[in-house]
Amino acid sequence: MASYTPMIQQYLRVKADYQDAFLFFRLGDFYEMFFDDATKASQELEITLTSRDGGGKERIPMCGVPHHSAPNYIEQLIEKGYKVAICEQVEDPKQAKGVVKREVVQLITPGTVMETKGLTDKQNNFITTLTHFREDIFGLAYADLSTGELYTTMLTGPRQLLVNEVYSIGSKEIVVSENFPAEILHSLRERMIITCSYEENSNIPSEFDKITEGIVHDDLLVTIGRLLHYLKRTQKRSLEHIQAAKYYKLEQSMKIDLFSKKNLELTETIRSKGKKGSLLWLLDQTVTAMGGRLLKQWVDRPLINQDEIEKRHQMVETLIKEYFIRQEIRDLLKEVYDLERLAGRVAFGNVNARDLVQLRKSLSQIPLLKSLVEKLPTDNLCLYDQMDVCDELTSLLHESIIEQPSISVKEGNMIKDGFHKELDTYRDARRNGKTWIAELEKKERDLTGIRSLKIGYNRIFGYYIEVTKANISSLPEGRYERKQTLANAERYITEELKEKETLILEAEEKIISLEYELFLKLREEVKVFIPRLQKLAKAVSELDVLQCFATISEERFYTRPTFNDERKIYISEGRHPVVEKVMDSNEYVPNDTWMDKEKEMLLITGPNMSGKSTYMRQVALSAILAQIGCFVPAKEASLPIFDQIFTRIGAADDLVSGQSTFMVEMLEARNAIVYATQNSLILFDEIGRGTSTYDGMALAQALIEYIHDKIGAKTLFSTHYHELTSLETDLHKLKNIHVSVVEQNGKVVFLHKMKDGAADKSYGIHVAELAEMPNELILRAQHILQELENNSVNEKTETSTTNAIEKEDPLTQLSLFEWKEEKRQTDGPLKTEKLVLEKLKQINLLEMTPLEAINKLYELQKHLKK
Ligand code: ADP
């Protein structure tokens, strides 16, 4: 180290404290990176790697970015999950003795970044802390630095719960102590892209006492303390906007674990991982960014308190009826900016005058919004009371800031005339000076007789009198001092002009510094209003989400659900909200769902792509929509209040986790059966198909029986194991339903219509037949199927293994070979008749509806006619 230049030594000292971050080291107009940081950053940011002599034996790798374009680069690094430490010169280089003093002024991390493109307005950016206390007891706290929200809870239970919760929150960064169990961090990282940070200090910093008022549990205090310390340490600035911690309990909302959330595509789709195509995307008719964020929070945590839910429903119903009021509310909301984030930036000290203009505009809408809310003929969920119009602040902003202030706070042009006496005096001086100069120009022209003479100003030379070369001879001697020579003109200054120039420039300078001072003072005054603004923001976002529910419910013909205590699901003409929307209108086939204490499980059979998954999901999504306070896509709906929803898809379909192993499928299924209660909803989609047929079928059956006998949760179970449909006989709470398939103009058509009873067991072959596969192949397949089924019956007693089916069949002798032979010889109707007869014999009339029987006859006759 000793041989390095003093500056590199300084760099290394600073870097030692920020090992896990890129150190942006300010050197003049650049941020430079050195050593490994430089090598890595040059790759990540695709910028040129150079080197520098740092006094050591070898040249030091170096790369840098201009300071004005740094935000762009920082953003790229943060989005990749890195941290960036900003190290600035903290003394004036001109006054520095030796190396300029430098300090890290902020550590930007994925969980604390305030402004990036990646941080869309409608998304919170939460940073989470976890503390491990004993065995399975954890403290959790999370905050959004940009909005100031802070939440906390204790988690007691399996670690899976923890992973679920962190996923639910959607944090990009997690703060823990060094001794936090590594395997948990590992499973978090497996599930999501998350940056890990460490903080050992967990005492609440004294300035945050207020934030934790009302939180008495020591474990929670330790957890919040760790988070606040980390924020304070990294941000190194005022965090006055952090709101009082809100304690919540998982049991207060419907639990939907990570896997089910993904699978139901609540906030992002399975394929693209984007919002488009998700339930949130469908619902999002919010007008403000704050409303958008609150909507996501509501979707993430559906309510379970019937009263609270129904209050939301009531408000939605009113807003649907009061169409004009709703439209007016929507129009006003368009003028309301992101109050929460504005408040955050006020505290952080990075608002400019334009932000304050936005704040003023937003506040001006509040009295109007309030009067609209008052007009609504319903209990307005205290929104009216919570809408604090912040009168004093609105008038202060009206008096102080001009309509279109400059972006920079250091160029003046922000404060209104009449707001501050001294400022007005300087402005007068400047204005007078300028008038005086205009007059001087006229006077000089008259004096010299040069019509083209003009007075100008530039930043380097200040004010000057410009005379073209052709006119120079007309200038009187002595009065004019030459300042600058141009190609065809000369610029002069006079004593008089110099004096005025000093006055004007002084006034200008004073105006700028005074405006800056006044602005800072104003910002401090706005700070006082932060808690009130935050409360107002909450009320506005709530109103926004409720109008969003009303808008979508009206637009898509949703209906207000009712709740029953009899654990009954009754949905008439239910639809899948998202599938319905992305399909052309009117193509979606609605379906009923009818389940109660007597029939708690539906076993759904039907061919692939016939709509089984869609049907199951539409039930779950309707339950979720109902419990977040929205209406549901159905003609009529009465639902129980669900405590939890579990969704599992068979491993073969599991695109979600990328781990399509049977083990995962079983782990997930286990979770459902361990934690589900009779108040839960379970969707099992093709469970058991990740293993061999009999194995999978046995497991599926055992699962069904277990849920049926031990849990009693409402369960929808789709399967292609047709054999399971016979369970209906023994399990009295189970009911078979199937999706119907028909032939239209020679093509297989899925009607997507659910019907009672089991699907035609040979539907696969049936579909192949409709697709006009050769007769011989179809018959052979039917034969094999029958053999398999016979075998499986025998197997139950003999435990023999299944072999490929022997071709010779004593009844029909329809081996493929023979068929071909005969066909070659006769190719006539004889053989077909034999086949048709054989098929007729196989038909079990007792299992058919009259319509099915007619269809079958039609089909057989068709073969004879060919
Ligand atoms: P399965 O689970 O039986 O394989 P899916 O539920 O995945 O079938 O449905 C397949 C496709 O059928 C869906 O993507 C959708 O386009 C369409 N579909 C499903 N249900 C309906 C319906 N009720 N009305 C219209 N189209 C539907």
Boltz pocket constraint, residues with backbone or C-beta under 6 A from the ligand:
constraints:
  - pocket:
      binder: B
      contacts: [[A, 579], [A, 587], [A, 588], [A, 589], [A, 590], [A, 591], [A, 606], [A, 607], [A, 608], [A, 609], [A, 610], [A, 611], [A, 612], [A, 613], [A, 614], [A, 615], [A, 751], [A, 752], [A, 753]]
      max_distance: 6.0
